[in-house]
Every structure is written in C-alpha cells, then in structure tokens.
Amino acid sequence: MRRPTPSFTLGIEEEFQLVDPTTRELSPRNAEIIAVGAPILGDNIKPEMLMSCVETVTPICKNIKEAREHLTRNRYTLSELAFKHGLAIGAAGTHPFTSWQTQPITHHERYHILEEELQDVIREILIFGMHVHVGIEDPDLAVQIMNELRYFLPHILALSTSSPFWMGRNTGLKSFRSVVFGRFPRTGIPEEFESFAAFDSYVQTLVDTHCIDDGKKIWWDVRPHPQFTTIEVRICDMPTRMEETLALAALIQAVCAKLYKLRVQNIGWRRYSRALIMENKWRAVRYGIEGNMIDLGKQEEVSAKNLLNELLEFVDEVVDELGSRKEIEYIRTLIKGGTSADRQLATFHQTGDFKKVVDGILLETMEGL
C-alpha cells in the first residue's frame, strides 16, 4: 500500500538576542518583552533557557510564501517591542563578546530541572539557533528521509554559519555555536534507524533507564519531532538576515521533497555512516563555505562551494512545485558573498572592534523589514 504524499509544510523557530544598543551587551530582559509580546503574537513568542534570548515561531505554513509572512511579522513585531523597552534584537549564533557567566537563567521549572541535571554545560548555552520543521506525516517515511537527509546537514550548516566569536575571542571557527551545543548529551548527527519502531524503541529505552523523561531531550541535528508529525532540522546557526532564514528553510524543505520523489521512483539516496558525515560537519564548523568538504559518493575532497552548487542542481526539479524559486536562489547570494560569519569576520578585521561587529549584526537583522 502506497503511503500518502507528505504535506511538506513548514514551521520555523528563530532565537533572537536581546541587545542593549548603548553597551552592545546582551540584556537579560526576556520576561518583560514576552509579557508585552504575548497579547500580540500569542504562542508565537516564547522564552528560552537564558534571559537574554527570545524565541519566535511560525504556525504551520503550507508553503514558503506563508512562512515569509509570519517571519516578517514576528521579526518586525519583536524589534518594535524591544525598541520600546530600550533594546534591540540581534540574529547570530553567538554574541561576539558577552560572557555566559553574566547571563541568568529564565525562571521556569523546566529550565531549573535542566540546570540541576546538566550544570555548567547548560549554564554556558549562550547560543542562538534556527530550527526548521518539515511536515512528513508517516512516521516510518519520516525516519527514512531523516536517514538520507543526514548527508546534507553539513552543507546546510556551512550556509548558516554565524558564530565565529565567543566571549571576546575570534575562535578561528565559523560555527562556535556548534561546539558549545556539542557539549550536551544526545547531540550531533544521529545514527541511522531501520524504522520508526527502532527509533521509538531507542527513545523508550532512554525513558525506562531514566536518561530522559521524554523525546524532547534528544537534541540531534535532525530528529523526528516527539509531538508533531514533522522532522526537525536543528543544525543551523541563527541566520542574521531574514532572507537567509527563508533560503535555508526552503532548501531543507526542497531536500526532503527531492528525497521523497526519489523514493517514489524506487531510487534511494545512498546512506553514509555517521563517522563520515561528522567529518564534513567538522569542516563546516571550521571553515563554513570557504573550505573543502568530502564528496562522499566520489570519495574526493572538493570545494564546499562546488558541493553547494551541486546541491542546488539536485533539488532544482522540486523547487517550482514548492513555490520557493526566489528563496532558493538566495543561496547563490550566500555562496558568492559569504555567510554571516564571513561578514562578521570582515568587519572585525577592518575595525578590530567587537562593538562594530554587533552594530553590523543589528543592522542586518532588520534588513528587508
């Protein structure tokens, strides 16, 4: 019996920095921003672990056009609320110089339980990401597509890199956020699962042995969501420009749709070991789009930009069906002009001033609004 076609709906979560525009430091004031934002955005605005972070989420969007409308509203509304409270919002994977030791944890039972469990590992989570949900209603199909999607995760991370700095240091990496988050348990590229039943058995084992209380504490770079009928891609740094968020979300959706189309044609995408995929992830963390990656099919080292152009060719046949041609084309802008990490580094090399880097982030966060 043929499975029903997935909806490939989109849901996008963005984590924003609250910044004092005078000092350019992070400001731990998410409670008051959410208090005034909830009557306007409802459940689409939420706190995060540290009080200097506010998360906005879209509702379920049937296509990228709907996602654009909701992302625009969320970002604009949040910026207006922040401005009225003497703050600005910034979008990047890390803040260039604020120290995690100065940032208090949000007052919420769940966060305090996590703090007790993970200690400094979670206290230092002064990082910001973007998560994309793609609607795939059949759980077995979701796991099969997740298995194949793993190969493309380093490519997606490379395009999203926006965290070269950490507590006033140039780390030499394009995604230091990935390093910080990698200290958590149950993170990174997941293993391959034969079926949803195999994945569910894994989760149940962790619950039965008191490792976790539910699937939300599995923080892989991609996972079947424990509550929604989606697969959730969690590998991205927080994109600075809204066009970058849209481009990455459209690319993730297109890869899922292309992998599904291949399966319908009885053409399976080759699955690769976690160990090999992790080699490419490291290269994405270190170099972003400016280095080389491994073409695992050819077993050759090639330019990351060449691989990304090949990825655009790979998804091209589904882009117009999804209505995301404009958003996907912005990937070419990133390949040519660099990611947020590249732009932040250029500003720092020109000025030697982390505050100027923050200024650039704040300006780009509002670009296009």
C-alpha positions in Angstrom: 0.0 0.0 0.0 1.4 3.4 -1.0 1.9 5.9 1.7 0.1 9.3 1.3 2.2 12.1 -0.1 3.7 14.2 2.7 2.5 17.7 3.1 6.0 19.2 3.4 4.5 22.0 5.5 7.0 24.4 7.2 7.4 25.6 10.8 10.3 27.8 11.7 11.7 28.7 15.1 14.2 31.6 15.5 16.2 32.5 18.6 17.0 36.3 18.9 19.5 38.1 21.1 18.2 41.0 23.3 20.9 43.7 23.0 21.5 46.9 24.9 22.2 49.3 22.0 24.4 51.5 24.1 26.8 49.0 25.5 26.1 46.3 22.8 26.0 43.8 25.6 23.3 41.2 25.9 20.4 42.2 28.2 18.6 39.6 30.3 15.1 41.0 30.0 13.1 38.4 28.0 10.4 38.3 30.7 9.2 41.8 30.1 9.4 41.5 26.3 7.4 38.3 26.3 4.8 39.9 28.8 4.0 42.7 26.3 4.5 40.4 23.2 2.2 37.6 24.2 -1.0 39.6 23.7 0.2 40.4 20.1 2.0 37.2 19.0 0.3 34.7 21.3 2.1 31.4 21.3 4.4 32.6 18.6 6.7 34.2 21.2 8.5 32.2 23.9 11.3 32.5 26.4 14.5 30.4 26.1 17.0 29.0 28.6 18.8 32.2 29.2 17.0 35.5 29.8 18.8 37.4 27.0 17.1 35.2 24.4 13.6 35.4 22.9 12.3 32.7 20.5 9.7 33.4 17.9 7.9 30.6 16.0 5.7 30.5 13.0 2.4 28.5 12.9 2.3 25.6 10.4 2.8 27.1 7.0 1.7 25.4 3.8 4.5 26.9 1.8 7.4 29.3 1.9 5.2 32.3 1.0 3.2 31.8 4.2 6.4 31.4 6.1 7.7 34.7 4.8 4.6 36.5 6.0 4.8 35.1 9.5 8.6 35.5 9.8 8.3 39.1 8.7 5.6 39.8 11.3 7.4 38.0 14.1 10.7 39.8 13.5 9.2 43.2 13.0 6.9 43.0 16.0 9.7 41.7 18.2 12.0 44.6 17.1 9.3 47.1 17.8 8.7 45.7 21.3 12.4 45.7 22.0 12.8 49.3 20.8 10.0 50.5 23.1 11.9 48.9 26.0 15.3 50.5 25.1 16.6 47.3 23.4 17.5 46.0 20.0 17.3 42.5 18.6 20.2 40.7 17.0 20.3 37.5 15.0 23.5 35.5 15.1 24.7 32.1 16.5 26.7 33.8 19.3 27.2 37.3 20.7 30.7 38.5 19.9 31.8 39.3 23.5 29.2 38.9 26.2 30.1 36.2 28.8 27.7 33.5 29.7 28.6 34.0 33.4 26.7 37.3 33.4 23.5 35.9 31.9 20.9 34.5 34.3 18.6 31.5 33.5 15.0 32.1 32.8 12.7 31.4 35.8 10.9 28.3 34.7 10.6 24.9 36.3 11.8 23.0 33.2 14.9 25.2 32.9 15.9 24.8 36.5 15.5 21.0 36.2 17.8 21.0 33.2 20.3 23.2 35.2 20.3 20.7 38.0 20.9 17.9 35.6 23.5 19.5 33.3 25.2 22.1 35.5 27.7 24.4 33.7 27.0 22.6 30.4 23.7 24.3 30.2 24.6 27.5 32.1 27.0 28.3 29.3 24.5 27.8 26.5 24.7 31.4 25.3 24.0 30.4 21.8 21.2 31.0 19.3 19.9 28.8 16.5 17.2 28.3 14.0 15.1 25.1 13.7 13.0 24.1 10.7 10.1 21.6 10.8 9.0 19.8 7.6 5.7 18.0 7.6 6.1 14.3 6.9 3.1 12.6 8.4 4.0 9.0 8.0 6.5 8.2 10.9 8.3 5.4 9.0 8.8 7.6 6.0 10.0 10.4 8.3 12.7 8.2 9.7 13.8 7.0 6.2 14.0 10.6 4.9 15.9 11.6 8.1 18.4 8.8 7.4 19.1 10.2 4.0 18.9 13.9 4.9 21.8 13.4 7.4 24.3 13.6 4.5 23.2 17.1 3.6 23.3 18.5 7.1 26.9 19.8 7.0 26.1 21.6 3.7 23.2 23.3 5.4 25.3 24.2 8.5 28.0 25.7 6.3 25.5 28.1 4.7 24.1 29.1 8.1 27.4 29.8 10.0 27.1 33.0 12.1 29.1 32.3 15.3 32.8 33.0 14.8 33.3 34.8 18.1 32.9 33.6 21.7 33.3 35.8 24.8 35.5 38.4 23.1 37.7 36.0 21.1 38.0 35.2 17.5 37.6 31.4 17.8 39.0 30.6 14.3 35.8 28.7 13.7 32.8 29.7 11.6 30.3 28.0 13.9 31.4 28.0 17.5 27.8 27.6 18.5 28.1 24.0 17.2 31.0 23.4 19.6 29.1 24.8 22.6 26.0 22.8 21.9 28.0 19.7 21.2 28.8 19.5 24.9 25.2 18.5 25.5 24.3 14.8 25.6 22.4 13.4 22.6 23.5 16.0 20.1 25.2 15.9 16.7 24.4 13.7 13.7 22.2 10.8 14.7 22.8 7.2 13.9 20.7 5.5 11.1 17.5 3.8 12.2 15.9 1.0 10.3 12.3 2.1 11.1 10.2 4.3 13.3 9.8 1.3 15.6 13.6 1.1 16.0 13.7 4.8 16.8 10.8 4.6 19.2 12.5 1.6 21.0 15.6 3.7 21.4 13.6 6.6 23.0 11.7 4.2 25.3 15.0 2.6 26.5 16.2 6.1 27.5 13.0 6.8 29.3 12.9 3.4 31.1 16.5 3.9 32.2 15.9 7.4 33.5 18.2 9.1 31.0 15.3 11.3 29.8 11.7 11.8 30.6 10.6 12.4 27.0 11.9 12.7 23.4 12.4 16.5 23.8 15.7 15.8 25.4 17.1 14.3 22.3 18.8 17.2 20.7 20.2 15.8 17.5 20.9 17.9 14.4 17.8 16.3 12.9 15.1 14.3 14.7 11.5 13.1 14.3 9.7 15.6 16.5 8.3 14.0 19.6 5.0 15.8 19.4 4.5 16.9 15.8 4.3 14.9 12.6 7.5 16.6 11.3 11.2 16.1 11.0 13.0 18.9 12.7 16.4 20.2 11.4 18.2 21.8 14.3 21.8 22.2 12.9 21.6 25.8 11.8 23.2 28.8 13.5 20.7 31.6 13.8 20.8 33.4 10.4 21.3 37.1 10.6 19.2 38.3 7.6 15.7 37.1 7.2 16.4 36.2 3.6 18.9 33.7 4.9 16.4 32.1 7.2 14.0 31.8 4.3 16.6 30.4 1.9 17.7 27.8 4.4 14.2 26.7 5.3 13.3 26.5 1.6 16.5 24.4 0.9 15.7 22.0 3.8 12.1 21.6 2.5 13.4 21.0 -1.0 15.9 18.4 0.0 13.1 16.5 1.8 10.8 16.7 -1.2 13.5 15.6 -3.6 14.4 12.6 -1.4 10.7 11.7 -1.3 10.5 11.9 -5.1 13.4 9.6 -5.5 11.8 7.1 -3.1 8.6 7.1 -5.2 10.7 6.3 -8.2 12.4 3.5 -6.2 15.7 5.4 -6.3 17.1 5.5 -2.8 19.7 8.1 -1.8 22.8 6.4 -0.6 23.2 6.4 3.2 26.5 7.2 4.7 28.0 6.4 8.1 27.7 8.9 10.9 31.5 8.9 11.2 31.9 10.1 7.6 29.2 12.7 7.9 30.8 14.1 11.1 34.0 14.7 9.1 32.0 17.0 6.8 30.3 18.6 9.8 33.7 19.5 11.3 34.7 21.1 8.1 31.5 23.2 8.1 32.1 24.2 11.7 35.7 25.2 11.0 35.6 26.7 7.5 31.9 27.3 6.7 31.6 27.6 2.9 35.2 28.8 2.4 36.8 25.4 2.8 36.7 21.9 1.3 34.3 19.1 2.0 34.2 15.5 1.1 32.1 14.3 -1.8 31.3 11.0 -0.1 29.9 9.4 -3.2 33.1 10.1 -5.2 35.3 9.8 -2.0 37.1 13.0 -3.1 37.8 16.3 -1.4 36.2 19.2 -3.2 35.3 22.8 -2.7 32.4 23.3 -0.4 31.0 25.9 -2.8 31.1 23.3 -5.6 29.1 20.9 -3.5 26.6 23.5 -2.6 26.1 24.4 -6.3 25.6 20.6 -7.0 23.0 20.6 -4.1 21.1 23.4 -5.8 21.1 21.3 -9.0 19.9 18.3 -7.1 16.8 20.0 -5.7 16.0 22.1 -8.8 13.2 19.9 -10.1 11.1 20.3 -7.0 11.7 24.0 -6.3 8.9 25.3 -8.6 6.5 22.7 -7.3 7.1 24.0 -3.8 6.9 27.7 -5.0 10.3 28.5 -3.5 12.4 29.5 -6.5 13.1 33.0 -5.2 14.1 31.8 -1.8 16.4 29.0 -3.1 18.1 31.4 -5.5 19.3 33.4 -2.5 21.6 30.5 -1.7 23.6 31.6 -4.6 24.0 35.1 -3.0 25.4 33.4 0.1 27.8 31.2 -1.9 29.1 34.3 -3.8 29.1 36.8 -1.0 29.7 34.8 2.2 27.7 33.9 5.3 27.0 36.0 8.4 30.2 34.6 9.9 32.2 35.8 7.0 30.7 39.2 7.1 31.3 39.5 10.9 34.9 38.5 10.5 35.4 41.0 7.7 34.1 43.8 10.0 36.3 42.7 12.8 39.4 42.5 10.6 38.6 46.0 9.3 37.9 47.6 12.7 39.3 45.4 15.4 36.1 46.4 17.4 33.6 43.8 18.6 31.1 46.6 19.1 31.2 47.3 15.4 30.5 43.7 14.8 27.4 43.9 17.0 26.3 47.0 15.1 26.6 45.1 11.8 24.5 42.2 13.2 21.8 44.6 14.5 21.6 46.4 11.1 21.4 43.1 9.1 18.8 41.7 11.5 16.4 44.4 10.3 17.4 44.2 6.6 14.4 43.8 4.4 11.8 44.7 7.0 
